[in-house]
Amino acid sequence: IRVRRKMVLTEELVEWLKKEKIKLWLEPWTSSGQLESVIARATAELGTWEVGEVAAEMERLQARALAKLATKRMVTITARGTEGELEASFDCGATGAEVRRAMAERLGGGVN
């Protein structure tokens, strides 16, 4: 019964978030003060859930969305050095200098 109850909460929250056009992975919802206000609103409007239940599920949904977004922002680079080949993933926001430095360190060489 607990699993079914959680599934119902998830479904209701997802529908509510869509209706309200709230995307938990975007600002301002990624700051805790704003998320708390969304949790309070959702709890009041859905009416059948306790604040703790809504908060836990909302935070889980947000964490899942942010993790999914993070994987979309990753790029994989393959480098070849005297010791062989290295494949590493980086956030696409990393600068070229940061990537070169990290790759050089992993390959055991200096930065060029």
trRosetta pair geometry for C-beta under 8 A, 3 or more apart (Angstrom, degrees):
i j d omega theta_ij theta_ji phi_ij phi_ji
1 4 5.7 -56 -150 39 36 111
1 5 6.1 40 152 -23 68 107
2 5 5.6 -55 -147 36 31 114
2 6 6.3 30 154 -19 65 105
3 6 5.8 -55 -150 36 30 110
3 7 6.4 33 151 -21 64 105
4 7 5.6 -53 -149 34 33 113
4 8 6.5 34 152 -20 65 103
5 8 5.8 -53 -152 34 31 111
5 9 6.5 33 150 -18 64 105
6 9 5.5 -51 -149 36 35 113
6 10 6.3 38 152 -22 66 104
6 57 7.2 178 -155 -94 81 120
7 10 5.6 -51 -148 34 32 114
7 11 6.4 32 154 -18 64 105
8 11 5.8 -55 -149 37 31 111
8 12 6.2 28 155 -16 66 108
9 12 5.8 -59 -146 40 29 109
9 13 6.1 27 158 -18 66 110
9 49 5.9 99 -120 -102 109 141
9 53 6.2 -111 -127 156 155 112
9 54 7.4 -142 -166 -92 117 57
9 57 5.3 -146 131 -65 120 169
10 13 5.9 -59 -146 38 26 109
10 14 6.2 26 158 -19 64 108
10 57 6.0 -140 -84 -162 67 126
10 61 7.3 156 -138 -73 84 113
11 14 5.9 -56 -146 36 27 110
11 15 6.4 24 157 -14 63 109
12 15 5.9 -58 -149 40 29 109
12 16 6.1 30 154 -20 65 110
12 46 5.7 91 150 -133 130 127
12 49 7.8 172 85 -29 143 134
13 16 5.6 -56 -144 38 31 112
13 17 6.1 32 157 -20 66 105
13 42 6.4 37 -124 -169 84 142
13 46 7.5 -30 -78 -71 64 151
13 54 7.0 157 -93 -142 120 78
13 57 5.7 -180 -20 122 163 124
13 58 6.4 -146 -158 -81 141 75
13 61 6.5 -151 121 -33 133 156
14 17 5.8 -53 -146 35 28 111
14 18 6.5 30 154 -19 62 106
14 61 7.2 -169 -79 -128 81 143
15 18 5.7 -55 -150 36 31 112
15 19 6.3 32 153 -20 65 107
16 19 5.6 -54 -147 36 31 113
16 20 6.2 17 158 -6 66 112
16 42 5.6 109 126 -130 150 97
16 45 6.7 139 -142 96 129 126
16 46 6.3 -62 -70 -68 152 105
17 20 6.0 -64 -143 48 28 102
17 22 4.7 -95 -153 66 77 98
17 23 7.7 110 168 -81 110 32
17 24 6.9 -38 -146 -34 142 100
17 42 7.8 -6 -64 -98 75 129
17 61 7.6 -159 -34 139 160 153
18 21 7.3 22 -179 -77 32 41
20 41 7.8 108 -116 122 157 135
22 29 6.2 116 -174 -82 96 146
22 38 6.1 132 -159 -133 158 133
23 26 4.5 43 93 13 109 114
23 29 6.8 -178 85 27 49 146
23 65 7.8 -176 -179 177 72 152
24 29 5.0 -119 -133 133 43 140
24 30 7.5 107 167 -74 57 65
24 35 7.6 61 -142 -113 93 102
24 38 8.0 180 -100 114 88 167
24 58 7.3 -177 -109 -176 141 80
24 61 6.0 109 21 115 165 97
24 62 4.0 -120 160 -103 132 84
24 65 5.2 118 78 46 105 153
24 66 7.8 -87 120 -40 93 88
25 29 7.6 12 19 80 17 118
25 30 7.0 30 -165 -71 28 108
25 62 7.0 167 -70 -152 59 68
25 65 4.2 -127 -55 136 111 115
25 66 5.3 172 -121 -77 91 62
25 68 7.9 -80 -88 63 150 94
25 69 5.1 140 -167 -32 143 148
26 29 6.1 59 73 33 60 105
26 30 7.0 -136 113 -24 15 104
27 30 5.7 -57 -86 27 57 104
27 31 7.1 42 -135 -14 80 98
28 31 5.7 -42 -179 27 75 110
28 34 4.4 170 129 -86 98 166
29 34 5.4 -123 -106 117 35 122
29 35 5.8 86 -171 -80 67 77
29 38 6.4 26 -128 -28 100 152
29 62 7.3 -148 141 -118 108 123
30 34 7.7 24 42 62 31 125
30 35 7.5 26 -132 -51 10 113
30 62 7.6 157 -108 -170 63 123
30 66 7.4 107 -117 -90 111 125
31 34 4.9 75 70 14 89 107
31 35 7.0 -168 88 -11 41 91
32 35 5.5 -58 -144 38 35 112
32 36 6.2 40 158 -25 68 103
33 36 5.8 -51 -151 30 29 113
33 37 7.0 27 152 -16 61 102
34 37 5.8 -54 -154 33 37 110
34 38 6.6 36 149 -18 67 104
35 38 5.5 -54 -151 36 37 112
35 39 6.3 41 150 -23 68 103
35 58 6.9 154 -175 135 99 124
35 59 7.5 77 167 -87 140 76
35 62 6.9 -15 -125 -66 132 164
36 39 5.5 -50 -147 34 33 114
36 40 6.5 34 153 -19 64 104
37 40 5.7 -51 -148 36 34 112
37 41 6.4 34 153 -18 65 105
38 41 5.7 -54 -147 38 32 111
38 42 6.1 31 156 -18 66 108
38 58 6.8 164 108 -162 108 147
39 42 5.9 -55 -144 38 27 109
39 43 6.2 30 156 -21 63 108
39 51 6.7 76 149 -159 107 81
39 54 5.4 139 -160 119 83 108
39 55 4.9 41 -151 -91 145 74
39 58 5.3 -147 -95 36 92 161
40 43 5.8 -54 -146 35 28 112
40 44 6.4 24 157 -15 63 109
40 51 7.2 4 -101 -125 59 111
41 44 5.9 -61 -150 39 29 108
41 45 6.0 15 160 -10 67 114
42 45 6.0 -62 -139 44 27 103
42 46 5.7 16 167 -10 68 114
42 54 5.4 168 100 -167 113 134
42 58 6.8 151 45 -77 158 132
43 46 6.4 -59 -134 42 20 100
43 47 8.0 111 161 -61 46 25
43 49 6.1 -111 -129 84 72 92
43 50 7.4 -14 -141 157 118 19
43 51 5.0 3 -111 -96 161 66
43 54 4.6 -142 -77 18 89 161
44 47 7.1 16 169 -72 30 65
46 49 5.5 4 103 18 128 108
46 54 7.1 162 42 -97 139 127
49 53 4.8 -121 -175 82 103 126
49 54 5.0 116 117 -54 130 96
50 53 4.7 93 59 5 81 104
50 54 7.1 -157 91 -3 41 87
51 54 5.8 -61 -148 41 32 108
51 55 5.9 33 156 -22 68 110
52 55 5.7 -53 -140 37 28 112
52 56 6.3 27 161 -18 63 107
53 56 6.1 -57 -148 35 26 108
53 57 6.4 14 159 -8 62 111
54 57 6.1 -65 -147 44 28 104
54 58 5.8 27 158 -21 67 113
55 58 5.8 -57 -140 38 25 110
55 59 6.2 23 161 -16 63 109
56 59 6.0 -59 -149 38 25 109
56 60 6.4 26 152 -20 62 108
57 60 5.5 -52 -146 36 34 113
57 61 6.3 36 154 -19 66 104
58 61 5.7 -52 -147 36 31 111
58 62 6.3 30 153 -18 63 107
59 62 5.6 -53 -145 38 31 112
59 63 6.2 33 155 -20 65 105
60 63 5.8 -53 -145 36 30 110
60 64 6.4 30 155 -18 63 107
61 64 5.8 -56 -149 37 29 111
61 65 6.3 28 154 -18 64 108
62 65 5.7 -57 -147 38 31 110
62 66 6.2 27 157 -16 67 108
63 66 5.9 -56 -144 40 29 108
63 67 6.2 30 156 -20 64 108
64 67 5.8 -55 -146 36 28 110
64 68 6.4 29 155 -19 63 107
65 68 5.8 -55 -148 36 30 112
65 69 6.3 30 153 -18 64 108
66 69 5.6 -53 -146 38 32 113
66 70 6.3 39 153 -26 65 104
67 70 5.6 -50 -148 31 32 115
67 71 6.8 31 155 -18 63 101
68 71 6.1 -54 -155 31 32 108
68 72 6.9 30 149 -17 62 106
69 72 5.7 -58 -155 34 36 112
69 73 6.6 29 151 -18 67 109
70 73 5.7 -62 -152 37 34 110
70 74 7.0 44 150 -37 64 100
70 91 7.7 -57 -159 -108 79 100
71 74 5.7 -43 -155 11 39 119
73 91 5.4 7 130 -150 109 77
73 92 5.0 -124 -176 19 69 101
73 93 6.9 -7 178 -13 121 93
74 89 4.8 12 -178 180 119 115
74 90 6.8 148 -150 75 70 28
74 91 6.3 -52 -97 -97 60 42
74 92 6.9 -152 -103 -32 9 83
75 89 6.9 162 80 -151 33 67
75 90 5.8 -24 60 64 83 81
75 91 7.9 43 16 150 81 10
75 92 5.1 93 -20 -87 110 83
76 87 6.1 12 180 -179 106 99
76 88 7.2 173 -149 90 65 28
76 89 4.9 -35 -94 -93 73 78
76 90 8.0 150 -95 17 28 68
77 87 7.2 173 87 -149 40 55
77 88 5.9 -18 60 64 86 77
77 89 7.7 152 15 -98 70 29
77 90 6.5 5 2 8 114 114
77 99 6.5 80 5 -171 164 123
77 103 6.8 -69 105 -84 130 131
78 85 6.3 -2 -174 -175 99 106
78 86 7.1 164 -153 86 53 45
78 87 4.8 -20 -100 -99 79 82
79 85 7.1 162 85 -154 43 59
79 86 5.1 -13 60 61 90 94
79 87 7.9 171 19 -83 63 36
79 88 7.6 -10 9 16 106 103
79 103 4.8 101 -15 -170 160 127
79 107 6.2 -85 109 -60 126 134
80 84 7.4 -94 -145 150 67 28
80 85 5.1 -27 -102 -100 73 77
80 86 7.8 175 -85 20 28 70
81 84 6.8 2 63 53 76 37
81 85 7.7 158 23 -91 66 29
81 86 6.9 13 9 0 109 111
81 107 3.9 119 -19 -167 159 129
81 108 7.3 157 126 48 155 85
81 109 6.0 -155 -144 -17 138 129
82 109 7.7 112 19 -67 103 121
83 107 6.3 164 43 -168 113 72
83 108 5.9 55 -6 36 150 130
86 103 6.7 155 91 -152 131 81
86 106 5.4 142 -172 122 157 118
86 107 5.5 -127 -1 -78 145 85
88 102 6.8 -155 129 128 159 114
88 103 6.4 -159 34 -96 138 79
88 106 6.2 142 -57 23 143 173
90 94 4.6 -69 169 23 121 148
90 98 7.6 142 -153 111 136 105
90 99 5.5 -49 -62 -104 174 99
90 102 7.2 142 -91 66 120 152
91 94 5.2 118 67 -29 78 94
94 98 4.5 -121 -174 86 97 130
94 99 5.4 113 122 -55 124 90
95 98 4.7 99 56 4 78 102
95 99 7.1 -147 95 -3 43 86
96 99 5.7 -57 -149 38 33 110
96 100 6.2 32 155 -18 68 107
97 100 5.8 -53 -144 38 30 110
97 101 6.2 30 157 -19 64 108
98 101 5.9 -56 -146 37 28 111
98 102 6.3 23 158 -15 64 109
99 102 6.0 -58 -146 39 28 107
99 103 6.1 25 158 -16 65 110
100 103 5.9 -59 -144 40 27 108
100 104 6.1 28 158 -21 65 109
100 111 5.9 91 129 -148 102 90
100 112 6.8 -110 -177 56 127 71
101 104 5.8 -56 -146 36 26 111
101 105 6.4 27 156 -19 63 107
101 111 5.1 -8 -103 -102 69 128
102 105 5.8 -55 -149 36 30 111
102 106 6.4 25 155 -15 64 109
103 106 5.8 -59 -147 40 31 109
103 107 6.1 21 157 -11 67 112
104 107 5.9 -62 -143 45 28 104
104 109 5.0 -91 -160 81 81 83
104 110 6.0 -31 178 123 132 18
104 111 4.8 -174 43 -85 167 57
104 112 7.1 168 -90 1 134 74
105 108 7.7 39 178 -71 28 26
